[in-house]
């Protein structure tokens, strides 16, 4: 077996979903393999990797990473599954998509809870403002009515005093 020597000019490219191929930060390259850092921006789950040679030519197809690869399937009937029975799939990365879905579901639940809390806070603030405005209006109306009663009483007293003064000469 020949000794391992670094191979220069070889890079790896990564792509997730329908995104474009992008050169990855290569951690090490030998005649037998290459490794790179997976971008932190990638979502949990599958992506593709391909090799780009020193001349700049890249392999047309990528290799699936973190994608489910069943090794075998076993049913309740052995090599088959019956209606209402069970089937088991064994292989690489079988549950990765479920974890990614659970993570996305958790994010959606948190966002919904935050939105509901914001709506509740806004409604409470609006109700408090309306109650304060109603209380202020009621207080103003009561004060105006008290002032009107006082004015009426004063006018009646003045009229009575004038009547008494006119009738007593």
C-alpha positions in Angstrom: 0.0 0.0 0.0 1.5 3.4 -1.0 2.0 6.0 1.7 -0.7 8.6 2.2 0.2 11.9 0.6 -1.9 15.1 0.6 -3.5 15.7 -2.8 -3.5 19.3 -3.7 -6.2 21.1 -5.7 -9.0 18.8 -4.7 -12.1 20.3 -3.0 -15.5 19.2 -1.9 -18.7 20.9 -2.8 -21.9 20.7 -0.8 -25.5 21.4 -1.7 -28.7 21.2 0.4 -32.1 20.9 -1.2 -32.4 22.8 -4.5 -29.6 25.2 -3.6 -26.5 25.8 -5.6 -23.3 23.8 -5.2 -20.8 25.6 -3.0 -17.1 24.9 -2.2 -16.7 23.6 1.4 -13.9 24.4 3.8 -11.7 21.4 3.3 -10.2 20.0 6.6 -8.0 17.4 5.0 -7.3 15.7 1.6 -5.4 12.6 0.9 -5.1 10.2 -2.0 -7.8 8.1 -0.3 -10.3 10.6 1.0 -11.3 14.2 1.8 -13.1 15.8 4.7 -14.8 19.1 5.1 -16.8 21.2 7.5 -20.6 21.2 7.1 -21.9 24.8 7.0 -23.8 25.8 10.2 -26.5 27.3 7.9 -27.5 23.8 6.8 -30.8 22.5 8.3 -30.7 19.1 10.0 -31.3 16.3 7.5 -30.0 15.3 4.1 -27.6 17.1 1.7 -25.3 16.1 -1.1 -21.5 16.2 -1.5 -19.4 15.9 -4.6 -15.7 16.1 -5.5 -14.2 18.9 -7.6 -10.8 18.0 -9.1 -7.7 20.1 -9.4 -8.6 21.0 -13.0 -11.9 22.5 -11.8 -14.1 19.8 -13.2 -16.7 18.5 -10.7 -18.5 15.2 -10.7 -21.9 15.7 -12.2 -23.8 13.7 -9.5 -23.5 14.2 -5.7 -23.4 11.5 -3.0 -26.4 11.7 -0.6 -25.4 12.3 3.0 -27.8 11.9 6.0 -30.4 10.6 3.7 -32.3 7.4 4.7 -30.7 4.2 3.3 -32.6 1.1 4.3 -30.5 -2.1 4.7 -33.5 -4.4 5.0 -37.2 -4.5 5.7 -38.8 -7.0 8.1 -42.5 -7.6 8.3 -44.7 -9.4 10.8 -44.9 -12.2 8.2 -41.1 -12.4 7.8 -40.3 -11.2 4.4 -43.7 -9.5 4.0 -46.2 -7.4 6.1 -49.8 -8.3 6.6 -52.7 -5.8 6.6 -53.0 -4.4 10.1 -49.6 -5.9 10.9 -46.2 -4.3 11.4 -43.1 -3.6 9.2 -39.7 -2.6 10.4 -37.1 -0.7 8.4 -33.5 -0.9 9.5 -30.7 1.2 8.0 -28.6 4.4 8.0 -30.2 7.8 8.9 -33.7 6.4 9.0 -34.8 8.8 11.8 -33.0 11.9 10.8 -35.9 13.4 9.0 -38.2 12.8 12.0 -35.8 14.7 14.2 -35.7 17.6 11.7 -39.5 17.6 11.6 -39.8 17.6 15.4 -37.4 20.5 15.5 -39.4 22.4 12.9 -42.6 21.6 14.8 -41.1 22.9 18.0 -40.2 26.2 16.3 -43.7 26.5 14.9 -45.2 25.9 18.4 -42.9 28.5 20.0 -43.8 31.0 17.3 -47.5 30.4 17.8 -47.3 30.7 21.6 -45.3 34.0 21.2 -47.9 35.4 18.8 -50.8 34.4 21.1 -49.1 36.0 24.1 -48.5 39.2 22.1 -52.2 39.3 21.0 -53.3 38.7 24.6 -51.0 41.5 25.9 -52.3 43.9 23.2 -56.0 43.0 24.1 -55.3 43.5 27.8 -53.7 46.9 27.2 -56.6 48.0 24.9 -59.1 46.9 27.6 -57.3 48.7 30.3 -57.1 51.9 28.2 -60.8 51.7 27.4 -61.6 51.2 31.1 -59.5 54.1 32.1 -61.1 56.3 29.4 -64.6 55.3 30.6 -63.7 56.0 34.2 -62.3 59.4 33.3 -65.4 60.2 31.3 -67.7 59.1 34.1 -65.7 61.3 36.6 -65.9 64.3 34.3 -69.7 63.8 33.9 -70.2 63.5 37.6 -68.1 66.6 38.3 -70.1 68.6 35.6 -73.4 67.4 37.2 -72.2 68.5 40.7 -71.2 71.9 39.4 -74.5 72.3 37.6 -76.4 71.4 40.8 -74.3 73.9 42.8 -75.0 76.6 40.2 -78.7 75.8 40.2 -78.8 76.0 44.1 -76.9 79.3 44.0 -79.3 80.7 41.4 -82.3 79.6 43.4 -80.9 81.1 46.6 -80.1 84.4 44.9 -83.6 84.5 43.4 -85.1 83.9 46.9 -83.0 86.6 48.4 -84.0 89.0 45.7 -87.7 88.0 46.1 -87.5 88.6 49.9 -85.8 91.9 49.4 -88.4 93.0 46.9 -91.4 91.9 49.1 -90.2 93.4 52.4 -90.0 97.1 51.7 
